[in-house]
Amino acid sequence: MFIELGLFPNILIFAAAALVIGLAGIALTRRADVLADRTGLGEAIVGAVLLGIATSLSGTVTSVVSAFEGAVSLSTSNALGGIAVQTAFLAVADIFYRRANLEHAAADATNLVQVALLILMLSVPLVAWSAPDVTVWAIHPASILLFAIYLGGLRLSETVRHRPMWKPEQTPETRTDRPEAESENAPSTAMLAFQLSLLIAAVGVAGWLIAETARALSTQTGMSQAIMGTLFTSVATSLPELVTTVAAVRRGALQLAVGGIVGGNTYDVLFLAFSDTAYRDGSLYHAMDERQIFLVATGLVVSALLLLGLLRREKRGIGNIGFEGILILTVYAGAVAVQIAQG
């Protein structure tokens, strides 16, 4: 249907869907911050689960729809390419927080668990890709394992939050997650949940439009699905992460900002499990090529750098960005250059 519209209308639809995703991301941040205080779950948990899943919904729809229609390269490149770009968004958000390096001020044990969980989950597709091609009802066992690891990681994060065995050293620059006072005209919790549902639905519809127009644009421009997924759909569907991260930093909700990115990344790995279920021609992991494996490796590198930055907690760096932020941006730029060079 979309390929019949022509190049210019598809570009307009793609841009409009990306704009909807970005605007919805701003509204999601405000409501998630309030919900974190009311429920007592904390910014890191709400950021990792609610905000991470909500902002990743458009990417989920894009990857699943693409996999169902047989566009494996677009599906997997969108899922895996988003991890690197969203991690790079933390370095961008760090620019907007002038008091100290973001990873220093947002010290939280829960976020450390989430990054370690992400590294573990990213290792699963590598093992599946190199292991024998075994499926049950066209679903690879690695997809079930990803769900189990994700749920177990959330359980561990909750345990660490309520019964931490160690805490970060407090400095004048460290921002502690404490509930904020609300105005008298603040919406009820039920109304917050309703508003969040509407915003998440809008993000999901926008994600479907991006998936359909991206496939059409790939054909109309002659651009490969891998490049389209890595450079365009992954960036467009990751706009909520950029918007919510910068908005959270400007609100002072630093744990929410880091948790939203890391939680979104762990959920992005689940794109592969969802997509493997939608892909009916066998194992999605064995349909991936070297480009997608390169993106998995890139995700592992930037995640490890982020973990080192969260552990090191450098107060100041070049341009007020920690060493990990500079390295993450460098790795992402290099990965993009490699993808372009491969055509």
Legacy VTK file of the C-alpha trace (Angstrom):
# vtk DataFile Version 3.0
C-alpha trace
ASCII
DATASET POLYDATA
POINTS 343 float
0.000 0.000 0.000
2.661 2.530 1.012
4.923 1.789 -1.931
2.124 3.006 -4.227
2.089 6.435 -2.562
5.383 7.564 -4.032
8.653 8.728 -2.492
7.664 12.198 -1.208
4.421 11.141 0.579
6.283 8.293 2.305
8.981 10.702 3.486
6.282 13.001 4.907
4.531 10.109 6.698
7.867 8.855 8.065
8.754 12.356 9.367
5.280 12.918 10.843
5.395 9.569 12.661
8.841 10.407 14.031
7.497 13.782 15.263
4.581 12.076 17.036
7.028 9.707 18.732
9.187 12.623 19.901
6.293 14.701 21.283
4.779 11.679 23.027
8.153 11.036 24.641
8.103 14.428 26.403
4.646 13.781 27.844
5.639 10.258 28.889
8.575 11.579 30.936
6.487 13.927 33.071
3.930 11.267 33.891
6.497 8.535 34.532
8.345 10.774 37.010
5.150 11.421 38.979
4.207 7.737 38.886
7.647 6.750 40.194
7.073 8.915 43.278
3.487 7.800 43.891
4.129 4.070 43.594
7.380 4.137 45.554
9.090 2.043 42.893
11.733 4.699 42.279
12.959 6.352 39.107
15.417 3.622 38.125
12.780 0.858 38.182
10.048 2.949 36.527
12.564 4.187 33.968
13.769 0.673 33.185
10.321 -0.933 32.972
7.541 1.560 32.234
9.489 4.252 30.417
11.811 1.738 28.766
8.952 -0.350 27.369
6.758 2.631 26.466
9.457 4.454 24.542
10.538 1.224 22.837
7.035 0.298 21.682
7.431 1.961 18.299
10.632 0.013 17.720
8.920 -3.214 18.776
6.132 -2.673 16.255
8.642 -1.788 13.529
10.736 -4.925 14.112
7.805 -7.342 14.533
5.936 -6.077 11.465
9.109 -6.219 9.397
9.898 -9.776 10.565
6.348 -10.963 9.861
6.642 -9.626 6.320
9.997 -11.354 5.857
12.194 -8.232 6.045
14.697 -9.848 8.442
17.504 -7.374 7.808
15.280 -4.357 8.509
13.764 -6.018 11.593
17.040 -7.008 13.253
18.967 -3.883 12.215
16.229 -1.706 13.724
16.315 -3.640 17.012
20.083 -3.842 17.364
20.929 -0.451 15.853
18.729 1.272 18.411
20.839 0.015 21.317
23.968 1.855 20.190
22.182 5.090 19.282
20.176 5.157 22.531
23.338 4.670 24.593
24.885 7.549 22.661
21.852 9.637 23.687
23.099 9.496 27.300
26.234 11.355 26.243
24.028 13.913 24.497
21.862 14.286 27.611
25.027 14.717 29.679
25.631 17.985 27.834
22.401 19.369 29.301
23.420 18.564 32.883
26.133 21.037 33.835
26.676 20.260 37.537
28.680 17.083 36.949
29.028 14.053 34.733
25.594 12.400 34.471
26.931 8.937 35.346
28.438 10.394 38.536
25.323 12.249 39.682
22.878 9.440 38.804
24.632 6.748 40.856
22.186 3.924 41.537
22.789 0.207 42.085
19.656 -0.683 40.119
21.053 0.869 36.959
24.246 -1.169 37.371
22.147 -4.339 37.484
20.268 -3.252 34.376
23.458 -2.667 32.372
24.848 -6.056 33.425
21.504 -7.599 32.436
21.752 -5.906 29.029
25.240 -7.331 28.405
23.996 -10.809 29.333
20.980 -10.526 27.038
23.090 -9.291 24.110
25.260 -12.387 24.456
22.293 -14.703 23.822
21.798 -13.800 20.106
25.519 -14.375 19.509
25.320 -17.853 21.036
22.107 -18.618 19.128
23.623 -17.449 15.830
26.676 -19.698 16.249
24.720 -22.687 17.646
22.785 -25.282 15.572
19.572 -24.122 13.921
16.941 -25.716 16.183
13.375 -24.417 16.397
10.066 -25.435 17.969
7.081 -24.157 15.962
9.592 -21.953 14.110
10.706 -20.342 17.395
14.306 -20.663 18.551
14.870 -21.601 22.246
16.997 -18.458 22.597
13.826 -16.342 22.359
12.332 -18.094 25.385
15.638 -17.722 27.207
15.648 -13.969 26.533
12.240 -13.601 28.180
13.378 -15.624 31.194
16.552 -13.557 31.620
14.617 -10.295 31.275
12.032 -11.231 33.918
14.730 -12.563 36.247
16.703 -9.348 35.814
13.678 -7.238 36.773
13.230 -9.346 39.897
16.888 -8.889 40.775
16.643 -5.126 40.198
13.714 -4.885 42.604
15.656 -6.869 45.225
18.718 -4.640 44.850
16.585 -1.512 45.216
14.930 -2.581 48.479
17.803 -4.577 50.003
21.044 -3.189 48.575
24.259 -4.811 49.795
26.291 -1.731 48.887
25.601 1.911 48.098
27.460 4.535 46.040
29.535 7.103 47.861
27.584 10.310 48.333
29.179 13.510 47.034
27.803 17.054 46.721
27.099 16.291 43.052
25.215 13.038 43.708
21.498 13.387 43.132
19.339 11.212 45.428
15.998 9.897 44.203
13.393 11.386 46.562
9.654 11.966 45.983
8.833 15.539 44.966
5.907 17.612 46.184
2.966 17.708 43.769
0.708 20.636 42.959
-2.893 20.650 44.167
-4.272 20.253 40.641
-2.145 17.182 39.866
-4.106 14.454 38.016
-5.189 11.320 39.844
-3.276 8.076 39.459
-6.116 6.647 37.348
-5.984 9.660 35.035
-2.186 9.318 34.798
-2.581 5.680 33.776
-5.196 6.635 31.172
-2.976 9.359 29.724
-0.020 6.978 29.610
-2.149 4.422 27.760
-3.121 6.974 25.106
0.486 8.097 24.660
1.744 4.521 24.393
-0.950 3.759 21.789
0.118 6.802 19.760
3.733 5.649 19.874
2.693 2.158 18.738
0.717 3.454 15.725
3.610 5.734 14.796
5.965 2.751 14.981
3.777 0.800 12.557
3.793 3.728 10.114
7.577 3.935 10.340
7.913 0.207 9.622
5.684 0.355 6.555
7.126 3.557 5.102
10.697 2.379 5.782
10.152 -0.756 3.697
8.652 1.352 0.922
11.468 3.900 1.082
14.070 1.126 0.998
12.598 -0.065 -2.302
12.014 3.410 -3.752
15.501 4.730 -2.938
17.449 1.521 -3.550
18.832 1.716 -0.015
19.508 -1.621 1.679
17.264 -2.703 4.546
20.317 -2.923 6.816
21.212 0.744 6.240
17.559 1.787 6.487
17.214 -0.065 9.796
20.532 1.053 11.285
20.496 4.725 10.317
16.858 5.692 9.918
14.235 3.477 11.563
16.396 2.796 14.624
17.015 6.540 15.082
13.382 7.487 14.398
11.967 4.855 16.762
14.591 5.833 19.352
13.459 9.470 19.415
11.353 8.869 22.561
14.522 7.789 24.389
16.341 10.959 23.326
13.426 13.226 24.206
12.609 11.521 27.507
16.264 11.380 28.552
16.902 15.072 27.919
13.546 15.986 29.501
14.291 13.848 32.568
17.734 15.420 32.975
16.273 18.927 32.742
13.697 17.933 35.402
16.512 16.640 37.615
15.216 13.058 37.398
18.666 11.647 36.664
18.030 8.026 37.708
14.934 8.083 35.483
17.052 9.299 32.565
19.687 6.567 32.877
17.110 3.903 33.755
14.980 4.813 30.748
17.893 4.349 28.340
19.247 1.145 29.869
15.775 -0.312 30.396
14.853 0.583 26.832
17.986 -1.172 25.590
17.240 -4.386 27.487
13.726 -4.310 26.097
15.145 -3.702 22.617
16.933 -7.055 22.816
13.501 -8.592 23.366
12.614 -7.211 19.906
14.556 -10.198 18.602
12.417 -12.633 20.609
9.186 -10.978 19.467
10.454 -10.853 15.886
11.574 -14.495 15.986
8.021 -15.420 16.958
6.605 -13.347 14.090
9.122 -14.708 11.562
7.619 -17.911 10.175
10.496 -19.184 8.001
12.606 -20.653 10.802
15.060 -19.135 13.256
15.447 -15.367 13.001
18.917 -15.634 14.560
20.169 -17.848 11.722
18.672 -15.460 9.170
20.900 -12.658 10.478
24.055 -11.840 8.563
27.422 -10.351 9.535
25.993 -6.821 9.625
23.555 -7.671 12.398
26.245 -9.555 14.324
28.404 -6.446 14.043
25.559 -4.444 15.622
25.325 -6.969 18.483
29.061 -6.560 19.101
28.702 -2.756 18.963
25.905 -2.940 21.548
28.117 -5.024 23.820
30.980 -2.513 23.522
28.917 0.608 24.287
27.121 -1.174 27.158
30.431 -2.219 28.698
31.718 1.351 28.375
28.583 2.662 30.089
29.014 0.157 32.926
32.622 1.259 33.395
31.483 4.883 33.492
28.804 4.137 36.088
31.386 2.343 38.238
34.149 4.941 37.789
31.783 7.908 38.361
34.083 10.554 36.901
32.939 13.981 38.115
34.218 16.043 35.213
35.464 15.342 31.731
36.130 16.993 28.387
33.153 19.200 27.592
31.633 18.121 30.922
31.165 14.625 29.458
32.800 11.657 31.145
35.348 9.452 29.399
32.656 6.850 28.767
30.472 9.371 26.935
33.285 10.365 24.585
34.158 6.727 23.887
30.516 5.766 23.338
30.033 8.581 20.806
33.280 7.580 19.080
32.271 3.908 18.875
28.810 4.808 17.553
30.243 7.129 14.900
32.691 4.407 13.878
29.897 1.810 13.687
27.838 4.076 11.451
30.848 4.657 9.209
31.397 0.907 8.914
27.741 0.317 8.022
27.864 3.001 5.333
31.153 1.659 3.953
29.543 -1.783 3.633
26.869 -0.238 1.448
LINES 1 344
343 0 1 2 3 4 5 6 7 8 9 10 11 12 13 14 15 16 17 18 19 20 21 22 23 24 25 26 27 28 29 30 31 32 33 34 35 36 37 38 39 40 41 42 43 44 45 46 47 48 49 50 51 52 53 54 55 56 57 58 59 60 61 62 63 64 65 66 67 68 69 70 71 72 73 74 75 76 77 78 79 80 81 82 83 84 85 86 87 88 89 90 91 92 93 94 95 96 97 98 99 100 101 102 103 104 105 106 107 108 109 110 111 112 113 114 115 116 117 118 119 120 121 122 123 124 125 126 127 128 129 130 131 132 133 134 135 136 137 138 139 140 141 142 143 144 145 146 147 148 149 150 151 152 153 154 155 156 157 158 159 160 161 162 163 164 165 166 167 168 169 170 171 172 173 174 175 176 177 178 179 180 181 182 183 184 185 186 187 188 189 190 191 192 193 194 195 196 197 198 199 200 201 202 203 204 205 206 207 208 209 210 211 212 213 214 215 216 217 218 219 220 221 222 223 224 225 226 227 228 229 230 231 232 233 234 235 236 237 238 239 240 241 242 243 244 245 246 247 248 249 250 251 252 253 254 255 256 257 258 259 260 261 262 263 264 265 266 267 268 269 270 271 272 273 274 275 276 277 278 279 280 281 282 283 284 285 286 287 288 289 290 291 292 293 294 295 296 297 298 299 300 301 302 303 304 305 306 307 308 309 310 311 312 313 314 315 316 317 318 319 320 321 322 323 324 325 326 327 328 329 330 331 332 333 334 335 336 337 338 339 340 341 342
